[in-house]
Amino acid sequence: MDSSSTTGADGLPDLEREYERARALDTDALADAIESIGFSCTRCGACCTAHGENEEHTATVFPGEIRGMQDATGGEWRDVARPIPYGLTEGPDGLEGETFEWALQTDGCGDCSFYEEDECGTGACTAHADRPLICQTYPFSLALGGMSQPMGEPVESEALRVSGSEERSSASSRTQSDDNDGLLRAHECEGLGREISRDDAKALAVALKRRAIREIEETMAVSETYEPTDPDRGEIVVHDSEGAKHPDGTPL
């Protein structure tokens, strides 16, 4: 599994080129783009709950984030995370096969297990201070023209330059017009379009940059450590940046 093997005109593998773009992101320009779209959380809970009977809430979480949430909540690995179901198949004893990510654990209704509502129906995260980067940055994601695929289809997007020395593309430019452009993507959320303070926009921008860098680092690490497992094992194997693991987080 070598996801960084394709090279471009500059001779860099795609994933390394994307990594350099992530590291070069100008957080001030990114904050400008966030302000242009606008966002304020309404605590509706839509991003923390299941969508439909067979659509469990799925938010990816990194191994280090899982351990941080374990420390904060006193839970076990399985209390925090589950193997992401993509790539798994139904076997005689349940799901089996290989997958390459972890997702936050869900409850019996398919909602995030850390989500709760008060008597008025207002949503809250019981691990808010230690929530993973994907939760910190929703409803935004970044597309940097490389191999990683941000979650879902956006409802709005804003073009931006990854280099701090150049001005961000105008709001009318909604596509990646050349090899130096990135794209801030906004996903479905009732909080979009609301006024956001500069401080909050900058904090979101910093978290988005951290997330972009971290996602690529994780992908590269998986590429380096991946070794196929026996397809007849009859169990789930999760490949993450630390190697192959059982569903309870212990090494294979």
C-alpha positions as CSV (number, residue, x, y, z in Angstrom):
1,M,0.0,0.0,0.0
2,D,2.0,3.0,-1.2
3,S,-0.3,6.0,-1.5
4,S,2.6,8.4,-2.1
5,S,4.0,6.7,-5.2
6,T,2.4,8.9,-7.8
7,T,4.6,11.8,-8.7
8,G,3.9,15.2,-10.4
9,A,5.8,17.5,-12.7
10,D,7.9,18.7,-9.8
11,G,9.1,15.2,-9.0
12,L,7.4,15.1,-5.6
13,P,5.0,12.3,-4.7
14,D,1.5,13.5,-4.5
15,L,1.2,13.0,-0.7
16,E,4.4,14.8,0.0
17,R,3.3,17.7,-2.2
18,E,0.0,17.9,-0.3
19,Y,1.9,17.8,3.0
20,E,4.0,20.8,1.9
21,R,0.8,22.6,1.0
22,A,-0.7,21.9,4.4
23,R,2.4,23.2,6.1
24,A,2.4,26.3,4.0
25,L,-1.2,27.2,4.7
26,D,-1.6,30.8,5.8
27,T,-4.0,30.8,8.8
28,D,-4.8,34.5,8.4
29,A,-6.0,33.9,4.8
30,L,-7.8,30.8,6.0
31,A,-9.5,32.8,8.7
32,D,-10.5,35.4,6.0
33,A,-12.2,32.5,4.1
34,I,-14.0,31.3,7.2
35,E,-15.3,34.8,8.0
36,S,-16.5,35.1,4.4
37,I,-18.6,32.0,4.7
38,G,-19.6,32.6,8.4
39,F,-20.3,30.1,11.1
40,S,-21.7,29.9,14.6
41,C,-22.6,26.6,16.3
42,T,-26.3,26.4,17.2
43,R,-25.9,23.2,19.2
44,C,-28.5,21.4,17.1
45,G,-26.6,18.1,17.4
46,A,-26.9,17.2,13.7
47,C,-23.2,16.7,13.4
48,C,-23.1,14.3,16.4
49,T,-26.1,12.1,15.6
50,A,-27.1,9.4,13.2
51,H,-28.7,10.3,9.9
52,G,-31.2,7.6,9.0
53,E,-31.7,4.1,10.4
54,N,-28.6,2.6,8.8
55,E,-26.3,5.6,9.0
56,E,-24.4,5.6,12.2
57,H,-22.6,8.8,13.2
58,T,-19.0,8.5,11.8
59,A,-16.2,10.8,12.9
60,T,-12.6,9.7,12.3
61,V,-10.3,9.9,15.3
62,F,-6.5,9.3,15.5
63,P,-4.8,6.9,17.9
64,G,-3.3,9.8,20.0
65,E,-6.7,11.4,20.2
66,I,-8.3,8.2,21.4
67,R,-5.8,7.9,24.2
68,G,-6.3,11.6,25.1
69,M,-10.1,10.9,25.4
70,Q,-9.4,7.8,27.4
71,D,-7.4,9.8,29.9
72,A,-10.0,12.5,30.1
73,T,-13.0,10.1,30.5
74,G,-11.4,7.1,32.3
75,G,-12.8,4.8,29.6
76,E,-11.3,1.9,27.7
77,W,-10.3,2.1,24.0
78,R,-13.6,0.5,22.9
79,D,-15.5,3.1,24.9
80,V,-13.9,5.9,22.8
81,A,-13.5,4.4,19.3
82,R,-14.6,1.6,17.0
83,P,-13.2,0.4,13.7
84,I,-14.5,2.5,10.9
85,P,-16.8,0.1,8.9
86,Y,-15.6,1.0,5.4
87,G,-13.9,-2.0,3.8
88,L,-15.4,-4.5,6.2
89,T,-17.7,-7.3,5.1
90,E,-20.2,-9.5,6.9
91,G,-18.8,-12.9,7.8
92,P,-20.3,-15.9,9.6
93,D,-19.4,-14.4,13.0
94,G,-20.0,-10.7,12.2
95,L,-18.0,-8.0,10.5
96,E,-14.5,-9.0,9.4
97,G,-11.7,-7.7,7.2
98,E,-9.2,-4.8,7.1
99,T,-10.0,-1.1,7.6
100,F,-7.7,1.9,7.9
101,E,-9.3,4.3,10.4
102,W,-11.0,4.6,13.7
103,A,-14.3,6.3,14.3
104,L,-15.8,7.7,17.5
105,Q,-17.9,5.1,19.4
106,T,-21.6,5.3,18.9
107,D,-24.6,4.3,21.2
108,G,-27.5,2.0,20.4
109,C,-29.2,4.7,18.3
110,G,-26.1,5.3,16.2
111,D,-25.3,8.7,17.8
112,C,-21.9,9.7,19.1
113,S,-21.6,8.1,22.5
114,F,-20.2,11.5,23.9
115,Y,-23.3,13.4,22.8
116,E,-26.2,14.3,25.1
117,E,-29.1,16.7,25.2
118,D,-30.5,18.7,28.1
119,E,-34.2,18.9,28.9
120,C,-34.7,21.6,26.2
121,G,-33.1,19.5,23.5
122,T,-29.9,21.5,23.3
123,G,-26.9,19.3,22.4
124,A,-23.6,19.1,24.3
125,C,-20.4,17.1,24.0
126,T,-19.4,15.4,27.3
127,A,-15.8,15.3,26.1
128,H,-15.8,18.8,24.5
129,A,-12.4,19.9,25.8
130,D,-10.8,16.8,24.5
131,R,-12.8,16.2,21.3
132,P,-10.8,15.2,18.1
133,L,-9.8,17.7,15.4
134,I,-12.6,16.6,13.1
135,C,-15.1,17.7,15.7
136,Q,-13.2,20.9,16.5
137,T,-13.3,22.0,12.8
138,Y,-16.8,20.8,11.6
139,P,-18.4,22.0,9.3
140,F,-15.2,22.9,7.5
141,S,-12.6,20.7,5.7
142,L,-9.7,21.5,3.4
143,A,-9.0,20.2,-0.1
144,L,-5.4,20.7,-1.1
145,G,-5.3,19.1,-4.5
146,G,-3.7,15.9,-3.4
147,M,-4.7,12.4,-2.7
148,S,-6.8,12.8,0.5
149,Q,-10.5,13.2,0.1
150,P,-12.3,15.5,2.5
151,M,-15.6,14.3,3.9
152,G,-18.7,14.4,1.8
153,E,-19.9,17.0,-0.7
154,P,-19.6,20.7,0.4
155,V,-22.6,23.1,0.2
156,E,-20.2,26.0,-0.2
157,S,-16.5,26.5,-0.8
158,E,-13.9,29.3,-0.8
159,A,-10.7,29.3,-2.8
160,L,-7.5,30.3,-1.1
161,R,-3.8,30.4,-1.6
162,V,-1.6,28.1,0.4
163,S,1.3,30.5,0.3
164,G,1.3,33.4,2.9
165,S,3.1,35.6,0.4
166,E,0.2,35.7,-2.1
167,E,-3.3,37.0,-1.8
168,R,-6.2,34.6,-1.4
169,S,-8.2,34.1,-4.6
170,S,-11.4,36.2,-4.8
171,A,-14.7,34.8,-3.5
172,S,-16.0,34.5,-7.0
173,S,-13.3,31.8,-7.8
174,R,-15.0,28.6,-6.6
175,T,-12.5,26.1,-8.1
176,Q,-8.9,25.3,-7.7
177,S,-7.6,27.4,-10.6
178,D,-4.0,26.4,-10.5
179,D,-1.5,24.2,-8.7
180,N,-1.0,26.6,-5.8
181,D,-4.6,26.8,-4.7
182,G,-6.4,25.1,-1.9
183,L,-10.1,25.0,-1.1
184,L,-11.9,25.6,2.1
185,R,-15.1,23.5,2.0
186,A,-18.2,24.1,4.2
187,H,-20.5,21.1,4.8
188,E,-24.2,21.0,5.6
189,C,-24.8,22.8,8.9
190,E,-27.5,25.2,10.1
191,G,-24.8,27.3,11.7
192,L,-23.3,28.3,8.4
193,G,-23.7,31.9,7.3
194,R,-23.8,33.3,10.8
195,E,-21.4,36.0,12.0
196,I,-18.1,34.7,13.5
197,S,-15.6,36.8,15.4
198,R,-12.1,37.2,14.2
199,D,-10.7,35.3,17.2
200,D,-13.0,32.4,16.6
201,A,-12.3,32.3,12.9
202,K,-8.5,32.3,13.6
203,A,-8.9,29.5,16.2
204,L,-10.8,27.5,13.6
205,A,-8.2,28.2,11.0
206,V,-5.3,27.0,13.2
207,A,-7.2,23.8,14.1
208,L,-8.0,23.2,10.4
209,K,-4.3,23.5,9.5
210,R,-3.3,21.2,12.3
211,R,-5.9,18.7,11.1
212,A,-4.7,18.8,7.5
213,I,-1.1,18.2,8.6
214,R,-2.1,15.5,11.0
215,E,-4.3,13.6,8.5
216,I,-1.5,13.5,5.9
217,E,1.1,12.4,8.6
218,E,-1.3,9.6,9.6
219,T,-1.8,8.5,6.0
220,M,2.0,8.5,5.3
221,A,2.6,6.5,8.5
222,V,0.0,3.9,7.5
223,S,1.6,3.6,4.1
224,E,5.0,2.9,5.7
225,T,3.8,0.3,8.2
226,Y,1.0,-1.5,6.3
227,E,1.4,-5.2,5.7
228,P,-1.6,-7.2,4.4
229,T,-3.2,-9.6,6.9
230,D,-4.6,-13.1,6.2
231,P,-8.0,-12.5,4.6
232,D,-9.2,-15.7,6.3
233,R,-8.6,-14.5,9.8
234,G,-12.3,-14.0,10.4
235,E,-11.8,-10.9,12.4
236,I,-11.5,-7.1,12.1
237,V,-8.0,-5.7,11.7
238,V,-7.5,-1.9,11.9
239,H,-4.4,-0.4,10.3
240,D,-3.5,2.9,11.8
241,S,-0.3,5.0,12.0
242,E,1.1,2.7,14.8
243,G,0.5,-0.6,13.0
244,A,-2.1,-3.3,12.8
245,K,-4.5,-3.5,15.8
246,H,-7.4,-5.5,17.1
247,P,-10.8,-3.7,17.6
248,D,-9.9,-3.1,21.2
249,G,-6.8,-1.1,20.2
250,T,-4.3,-3.8,21.2
251,P,-1.5,-4.5,18.7
252,L,-2.1,-7.4,16.3
